[in-house]
């Protein structure tokens, strides 16, 4: 009887090393966009808002107010451009802020979404506020005379809507919570965000909502700058 020999088993092939993937480097363009929006927005609105001298009392006399703002066509146009730039920059900033926070926060955290939502709402308010510039521009620059009362109504919106940056308080509060509880941002940024959130909340407790630009703009600028200059993740 012929003996059978087991079929030799070939040695296992050496394990293939996974292909090398270079470390990813997250871009910081979103942070620079936020900084640009704040730098353009705050001084831009302050300059373009000076269409008339409120101390003269013309605000109570629409025909006189129309005469006072007739030469401000250039400022009105400039504010439309400022609003468009700020809205675009803030939308990019919102998307990047959400992504950056999501990488540091727990998977089910609301912080990234809330932080981004406040910036998006602000961008929408600025964009809508800039929309009145078209009506006001043609009211002042058109060939046909406009009703002074209509121009007065346009000016009321012109001097209010683009300044409604209060929703940034929600973003600042979210960043403060994320930084203080989970370390998603540095502690100095978290503390600064908390202070700005309180100031933004205070601006809504009185009928001067447009002053929200003053704490809102610096919050975006500081948060964006610290993110832009932060160490890139490998």
Beta strands, then each sheet from edge to edge (+ up, - down):
end
